[in-house]
Amino acid sequence: MYTHLTTAMAPVALSTQGLVTYLQGLFGPLFLMSILLYRDYFYRSSVGTAEGHLGGLVIASGIGYACAAVITPPVTRRLSKPAWITVLLLASAVVTVTLGETFNQLAYLGIGFGLYLTRQGIAICAVTILQQEVTDEYRGRVFAFYDLMSNVPYVAGAALSAAFMPSDGHSPAIVAVVAAGFAILAGAYWLARPRHQSSSDASSSGTSSSGPDSGSGASGTGMPSSAAQPSNS
């Protein structure tokens, strides 16, 4: 059904769509693990206490989500969006492996903050790239496909990991696999990017900031537009 859309997408848009698909698949196991850890590992004696502290994780994640919207626009005025996405993926790998293997409640608040900051930062860049690179004729269908390939891998990743996840969620091996997945995805995305992307972003940004038409050019390569928000939370 969506096969014809791949031919209408520029290479950078196609690689970005693939990135989002695999990224969501990596977040699925972490979502399931966090629920099991808080319910059956951190606070196994009290469901009420577990639910209360899980709410703290949700709050920390929300703060990270909001911080991404503040940090990403100024950073992408200095770095290309593929470069910033790569940095965020590498940061995700570091946060996951260093904090995730501790299986400590406070450390997992840090994971919630850090991973939702990186996830939302990547989503802002990804949506902006799709807006810039896909023509009006296909944009609606491409974003419908984006929604589909954001949600299905997330659920599939959680469902697949359930077959290997201990009942209390304590699995150093799954944490290591997810962290390695982030690092591999960072390298693959950086290698797959069009080689002209970084220079074109920088030159366009310079033109928009100094040229007479800076108002119309700023939204193209500098700060992501206000519409460039991910559809999934």
Residue pairs with C-beta under 8 A, 6 or more apart in sequence:
2 141
2 145
2 148
5 138
5 141
5 142
5 145
6 14
8 134
8 135
8 137
8 138
8 142
9 17
9 133
9 134
9 138
9 142
10 133
10 134
10 194
11 194
12 82
12 129
12 133
12 193
12 194
12 197
13 129
13 130
13 133
13 134
13 142
15 189
15 192
15 193
16 82
16 85
16 125
16 126
16 129
16 130
17 126
17 130
17 142
17 145
17 146
17 149
18 192
19 85
19 122
19 126
19 185
19 189
20 122
20 123
20 126
20 146
20 149
20 150
21 149
21 150
21 153
22 153
22 181
22 185
23 89
23 119
23 122
23 185
24 149
24 150
24 151
24 153
24 154
24 157
24 232
25 153
25 154
25 156
25 157
26 157
26 178
26 181
26 182
26 185
27 115
27 119
27 154
27 157
28 153
28 154
28 155
28 156
28 157
28 158
28 159
28 160
28 161
29 157
29 158
29 160
29 161
29 165
29 174
29 178
30 96
30 111
30 115
30 178
31 154
31 158
32 158
32 161
32 162
32 165
32 169
33 161
33 165
33 169
33 171
33 174
33 175
34 54
34 57
34 108
34 112
34 169
35 54
35 169
36 165
36 166
36 167
36 168
36 169
37 103
37 108
37 168
37 169
37 170
38 50
38 51
38 53
38 54
38 57
39 47
39 50
39 54
39 169
40 167
40 168
40 169
41 103
41 168
41 169
41 170
42 50
42 53
42 105
43 49
43 50
43 53
44 50
44 168
53 105
56 109
57 108
57 109
57 112
58 112
60 109
60 110
60 112
60 113
60 116
61 112
61 113
61 115
61 116
62 116
63 113
64 112
64 113
64 114
64 115
64 116
64 117
64 120
65 116
65 117
65 119
65 120
65 233
67 113
67 117
68 116
68 117
68 118
68 119
68 120
68 121
68 124
69 120
69 124
71 117
71 121
72 84
72 120
72 121
72 124
72 125
72 224
73 222
73 223
73 224
74 223
75 84
76 84
76 125
76 128
76 222
76 223
76 224
77 205
77 222
77 223
79 87
80 197
80 198
80 201
80 202
81 125
81 128
81 129
81 197
81 201
82 125
82 189
82 190
82 193
82 197
82 198
83 190
83 198
84 121
84 125
85 121
85 122
85 125
85 126
85 189
86 186
86 189
86 190
88 118
88 121
88 122
89 118
89 122
89 182
89 183
89 185
89 186
89 189
90 182
90 183
90 186
91 114
91 118
92 114
92 115
92 118
92 119
92 179
92 182
93 179
93 180
93 182
93 183
93 186
94 179
95 110
95 111
95 114
95 115
95 118
96 111
96 115
96 175
96 178
96 179
96 182
97 175
97 176
97 179
99 107
99 108
99 110
99 111
99 114
100 107
100 108
100 111
100 175
100 178
100 179
101 172
101 175
101 176
103 170
103 172
120 230
123 229
123 230
123 232
124 224
124 228
124 229
124 230
125 224
126 146
126 230
127 146
127 224
127 228
127 229
127 230
128 224
128 225
128 228
130 139
130 142
130 143
130 146
131 139
131 225
131 227
131 228
132 220
132 221
134 142
143 231
146 231
147 231
147 232
150 230
150 231
150 232
151 232
154 232
161 174
164 171
164 173
164 174
165 171
165 174
200 221
201 221
204 217
204 220
204 221
205 221
205 222
207 217
208 214
208 217
208 218
208 220
208 221
208 222
209 218
209 222
211 217
219 225
